Amino acid sequence: MRTTRTRSTAAAVSGVLALSALAVPAAQAASAAPKDIVAGDTRITNLVINNGKPIVLGGNGRASVTVRLTASDPNGISDAGGILYHGADVNHHDGGGVVLPICGKHTAATYTCVLTDVIDPGKNALAGTWKMWAYANGLNDGHYIQKDPAKTFKVLRASHLTVNAAPEPVKKGGTITVTGALTLANWQTHKYAGYGKQKVVLQFRKAGTPNFVSVRTITASSTGALRTTVKAAADGYWRYAYAGSSTTGSSFASADYVDVK
């Protein structure tokens, strides 16, 4: 995993804890179990990562991520920030992380920083639950807070579906063969590859109606290929849907219209 930015800050409480590619502003070189470290009345009152949605990374394996960090201190905030990482805690991460930009000085008692950087795991094994270590320092009063984890969130490998329903048109009562493929982003090769043995749902939306209805669940082949047959009853749109998993994002194929004569 590549760390997009490695920095410490003199405004951190004291010291710098270097963790392989990670430089962590820290009050102490903590080796104990994760916990909040608080001195005084500085607080982190809210954290929103990627608008509360999973971060789904495609074939290039990287994307911009925005974190909204709200901190408070009666005297204001001298600086705040954090690290996005995968692992047990920030001292036992899986090879790196994203050191977010520093919020900077603000005299308001409560302030929301908007921190943006690029997340680039680099390894497929790092898909799943990530965490954020966060800190804030009070302005001119020596107060501070560190939270680990301050927040958990998902970083998922993107899936992709295709569909083809044939023949087009088809006689009413005839057989429609619906084929397609399920593929999965590989962050190490920067390509998509067949994603086999996954459950995928065939869905149909009758022409003139607003919603898709699930027809049946099938299992992709070992290479991710999809194939099933249905009877033609009405004009409409066919698609495949994949629900995703703890490490993989959900996806829908672009619907294919079949005219029934």
SEKOL-469923 format. One record per residue (C-alpha): residue in three letters; x, y, z. Coordinates in Angstrom, 1 decimal. Example, Ala and Ser with C-alpha at 12.3 -4.5 7.8 and 13.67 -1.06 7.14 Angstrom:
<recs>
> residuo, x, y, z
> ALA, 12.3, -4.5, 7.8
> SER, 13.7, -1.1, 7.1
</recs>
This chain:
<recs>
> residuo, x, y, z
> MET, 0.0, 0.0, 0.0
> ARG, 1.3, 3.4, -0.9
> THR, 1.0, 6.2, 1.7
> THR, -0.1, 9.3, -0.2
> ARG, 1.4, 11.7, 2.4
> THR, 3.8, 11.1, 5.3
> ARG, 4.1, 14.0, 7.7
> SER, 4.3, 14.9, 11.4
> THR, 3.3, 18.2, 12.9
> ALA, 5.0, 20.3, 15.5
> ALA, 1.5, 21.1, 16.7
> ALA, 0.9, 17.5, 17.8
> VAL, 1.0, 17.0, 21.5
> SER, 4.5, 15.6, 21.6
> GLY, 6.6, 13.2, 19.6
> VAL, 6.2, 11.3, 16.4
> LEU, 5.5, 7.6, 16.1
> ALA, 6.9, 6.2, 12.9
> LEU, 5.2, 3.0, 11.7
> SER, 7.0, 1.7, 8.6
> ALA, 5.5, 4.1, 5.9
> LEU, 3.3, 5.9, 8.5
> ALA, 4.2, 8.9, 10.5
> VAL, 1.7, 9.4, 13.3
> PRO, 1.5, 12.6, 15.4
> ALA, 1.1, 11.2, 18.9
> ALA, 1.0, 12.2, 22.5
> GLN, 3.1, 9.1, 23.3
> ALA, 4.5, 6.1, 21.5
> ALA, 1.5, 4.0, 22.5
> SER, 1.8, 0.3, 22.2
> ALA, -1.2, -0.6, 24.3
> ALA, -4.6, -1.6, 23.1
> PRO, -6.5, 1.0, 21.1
> LYS, -8.3, 3.6, 23.3
> ASP, -9.1, 7.3, 23.5
> ILE, -6.3, 9.4, 24.8
> VAL, -7.7, 12.6, 26.3
> ALA, -6.1, 15.6, 28.1
> GLY, -8.4, 18.5, 28.8
> ASP, -11.6, 19.5, 27.1
> THR, -10.6, 19.0, 23.4
> ARG, -13.1, 16.7, 21.7
> ILE, -13.8, 15.1, 18.3
> THR, -17.6, 15.3, 18.1
> ASN, -18.3, 13.9, 14.6
> LEU, -16.6, 12.1, 11.7
> VAL, -18.1, 11.4, 8.3
> ILE, -16.0, 9.5, 5.7
> ASN, -17.0, 9.5, 2.1
> ASN, -20.5, 10.8, 2.9
> GLY, -21.1, 7.7, 5.0
> LYS, -20.9, 5.4, 2.0
> PRO, -18.4, 2.5, 1.3
> ILE, -15.4, 3.5, -0.8
> VAL, -15.6, 1.2, -3.9
> LEU, -12.4, 1.1, -6.0
> GLY, -12.4, 0.0, -9.6
> GLY, -9.6, -1.5, -11.7
> ASN, -7.2, 1.4, -11.1
> GLY, -7.5, 0.7, -7.4
> ARG, -7.5, 4.3, -6.3
> ALA, -10.0, 7.1, -5.6
> SER, -10.3, 10.4, -3.8
> VAL, -11.8, 10.3, -0.4
> THR, -13.2, 13.1, 1.7
> VAL, -13.4, 13.2, 5.5
> ARG, -15.4, 15.7, 7.5
> LEU, -13.9, 16.0, 11.0
> THR, -15.7, 18.1, 13.6
> ALA, -13.5, 19.1, 16.7
> SER, -14.2, 21.4, 19.6
> ASP, -12.3, 23.2, 22.3
> PRO, -13.3, 26.4, 24.1
> ASN, -10.1, 28.1, 23.0
> GLY, -10.3, 26.9, 19.4
> ILE, -8.3, 24.2, 17.5
> SER, -4.6, 24.5, 16.7
> ASP, -4.7, 21.5, 14.3
> ALA, -6.6, 18.2, 13.7
> GLY, -6.3, 15.3, 11.3
> GLY, -6.0, 11.6, 11.1
> ILE, -4.9, 8.4, 9.4
> LEU, -7.0, 5.9, 7.4
> TYR, -5.6, 2.4, 7.8
> HIS, -6.4, -1.3, 7.6
> GLY, -5.4, -3.5, 10.6
> ALA, -5.9, -4.1, 14.3
> ASP, -5.0, -0.5, 15.2
> VAL, -2.8, 2.3, 14.0
> ASN, 0.2, 0.7, 15.7
> HIS, -0.5, -2.6, 14.0
> HIS, -1.6, -1.7, 10.5
> ASP, -1.2, -3.8, 7.4
> GLY, 1.6, -2.0, 5.7
> GLY, 0.7, 1.7, 5.4
> GLY, -2.3, 4.0, 5.2
> VAL, -3.4, 7.4, 4.2
> VAL, -2.2, 10.3, 6.3
> LEU, -4.8, 13.0, 5.8
> PRO, -4.0, 16.7, 5.4
> ILE, -3.8, 18.8, 8.6
> CYS, -6.9, 20.9, 9.4
> GLY, -4.9, 23.9, 10.6
> LYS, -5.7, 26.6, 13.2
> HIS, -9.2, 27.8, 13.8
> THR, -10.3, 30.0, 16.7
> ALA, -14.0, 28.9, 16.7
> ALA, -14.9, 26.7, 19.6
> THR, -16.3, 24.1, 17.2
> TYR, -15.0, 23.6, 13.7
> THR, -15.5, 21.1, 10.9
> CYS, -12.5, 20.4, 8.7
> VAL, -12.9, 18.9, 5.2
> LEU, -9.9, 16.7, 4.6
> THR, -9.4, 15.2, 1.1
> ASP, -6.8, 12.7, -0.1
> VAL, -6.3, 9.7, -2.3
> ILE, -6.8, 6.1, -1.1
> ASP, -4.8, 3.5, -2.9
> PRO, -4.6, 0.1, -1.0
> GLY, -2.5, -1.6, -3.6
> LYS, -3.4, -5.1, -2.3
> ASN, -6.6, -7.1, -2.8
> ALA, -6.2, -8.5, 0.7
> LEU, -6.8, -5.0, 2.1
> ALA, -10.4, -4.9, 1.0
> GLY, -13.0, -4.8, 3.8
> THR, -13.2, -2.9, 7.0
> TRP, -10.9, 0.1, 7.5
> LYS, -10.5, 2.4, 10.4
> MET, -9.5, 6.0, 11.1
> TRP, -7.1, 7.2, 13.8
> ALA, -8.0, 10.8, 14.6
> TYR, -6.6, 13.6, 16.7
> ALA, -7.3, 17.2, 17.6
> ASN, -5.2, 19.7, 19.5
> GLY, -6.6, 22.7, 21.5
> LEU, -5.4, 26.1, 20.7
> ASN, -2.8, 27.5, 23.2
> ASP, -4.0, 25.4, 26.1
> GLY, -2.1, 22.1, 25.7
> HIS, -5.3, 20.1, 25.5
> TYR, -5.7, 17.3, 23.0
> ILE, -7.6, 14.1, 22.1
> GLN, -6.7, 11.0, 20.1
> LYS, -9.2, 8.3, 19.1
> ASP, -8.4, 4.9, 17.7
> PRO, -10.6, 3.8, 16.1
> ALA, -12.5, 7.1, 15.7
> LYS, -14.5, 5.5, 12.9
> THR, -14.7, 2.4, 10.8
> PHE, -15.7, 2.3, 7.2
> LYS, -15.6, -0.1, 4.1
> VAL, -13.1, -0.1, 1.3
> LEU, -14.4, -2.5, -1.4
> ARG, -13.3, -4.0, -4.7
> ALA, -15.7, -3.0, -7.5
> SER, -17.7, -5.7, -9.3
> HIS, -19.1, -5.4, -12.8
> LEU, -21.9, -7.2, -14.6
> THR, -22.9, -7.6, -18.2
> VAL, -26.1, -9.1, -19.7
> ASN, -27.4, -10.1, -23.1
> ALA, -31.0, -11.5, -23.6
> ALA, -31.7, -13.2, -26.9
> PRO, -33.3, -13.7, -29.4
> GLU, -34.6, -10.2, -30.0
> PRO, -37.5, -10.1, -30.9
> VAL, -39.0, -13.4, -29.6
> LYS, -42.4, -15.0, -29.9
> LYS, -44.6, -15.0, -26.8
> GLY, -44.0, -18.3, -25.0
> GLY, -40.6, -18.7, -26.7
> THR, -37.4, -19.2, -24.8
> ILE, -35.1, -16.3, -23.9
> THR, -31.5, -17.1, -23.1
> VAL, -29.9, -14.6, -20.8
> THR, -26.1, -14.6, -20.7
> GLY, -23.6, -12.3, -19.0
> ALA, -20.5, -12.2, -16.9
> LEU, -19.5, -11.1, -13.4
> THR, -16.0, -9.6, -13.0
> LEU, -14.1, -8.2, -10.1
> ALA, -11.5, -5.4, -9.8
> ASN, -8.0, -6.6, -9.1
> TRP, -6.1, -3.8, -7.4
> GLN, -2.7, -5.5, -8.0
> THR, -3.1, -6.0, -11.8
> HIS, -5.3, -2.9, -12.3
> LYS, -7.7, -5.0, -14.4
> TYR, -11.0, -6.8, -14.0
> ALA, -11.1, -10.6, -13.9
> GLY, -13.8, -13.2, -13.8
> TYR, -15.4, -13.6, -10.4
> GLY, -16.6, -17.2, -10.2
> LYS, -19.0, -19.2, -7.9
> GLN, -21.0, -16.1, -6.8
> LYS, -24.7, -15.9, -6.4
> VAL, -26.3, -13.5, -9.0
> VAL, -30.0, -12.6, -9.4
> LEU, -31.8, -12.4, -12.7
> GLN, -34.3, -9.5, -12.7
> PHE, -37.0, -8.4, -15.1
> ARG, -38.9, -5.1, -15.5
> LYS, -42.0, -5.3, -17.6
> ALA, -42.3, -2.5, -20.1
> GLY, -44.4, 0.4, -18.7
> THR, -43.7, -0.5, -15.0
> PRO, -41.2, 1.2, -12.7
> ASN, -39.5, -1.6, -10.8
> PHE, -37.4, -4.7, -11.4
> VAL, -38.6, -8.0, -10.0
> SER, -36.3, -10.8, -9.0
> VAL, -36.9, -13.9, -11.2
> ARG, -34.3, -16.4, -10.0
> THR, -30.8, -16.8, -8.4
> ILE, -28.1, -18.5, -10.3
> THR, -24.4, -19.2, -9.6
> ALA, -21.7, -17.9, -11.8
> SER, -19.3, -20.4, -13.4
> SER, -15.7, -20.7, -12.2
> THR, -14.8, -17.9, -14.7
> GLY, -17.8, -15.7, -13.8
> ALA, -19.9, -16.6, -16.8
> LEU, -23.7, -16.4, -16.4
> ARG, -26.4, -18.3, -18.3
> THR, -30.0, -19.1, -17.8
> THR, -33.2, -19.5, -19.8
> VAL, -36.7, -18.1, -19.2
> LYS, -40.1, -18.1, -21.1
> ALA, -41.0, -14.9, -22.9
> ALA, -44.2, -13.5, -21.5
> ALA, -44.1, -9.7, -22.1
> ASP, -42.0, -6.9, -23.5
> GLY, -39.4, -5.8, -21.0
> TYR, -35.9, -5.4, -19.6
> TRP, -33.6, -8.1, -18.3
> ARG, -30.6, -7.6, -16.1
> TYR, -28.4, -9.4, -13.6
> ALA, -27.8, -8.0, -10.0
> TYR, -25.0, -8.9, -7.6
> ALA, -25.5, -8.0, -3.9
> GLY, -21.8, -7.7, -3.0
> SER, -20.0, -9.0, 0.1
> SER, -17.9, -7.8, 3.0
> THR, -15.1, -7.1, 0.6
> THR, -16.9, -6.5, -2.7
> GLY, -19.2, -3.8, -4.0
> SER, -22.7, -4.5, -5.4
> SER, -23.4, -4.1, -9.1
> PHE, -26.2, -4.2, -11.7
> ALA, -25.9, -4.9, -15.4
> SER, -27.2, -2.3, -17.8
> ALA, -30.7, -3.7, -18.7
> ASP, -31.3, -5.4, -22.1
> TYR, -34.7, -4.9, -23.7
> VAL, -36.5, -7.8, -25.4
> ASP, -39.5, -7.3, -27.7
> VAL, -42.1, -10.1, -27.3
> LYS, -44.3, -10.5, -30.4
</recs>
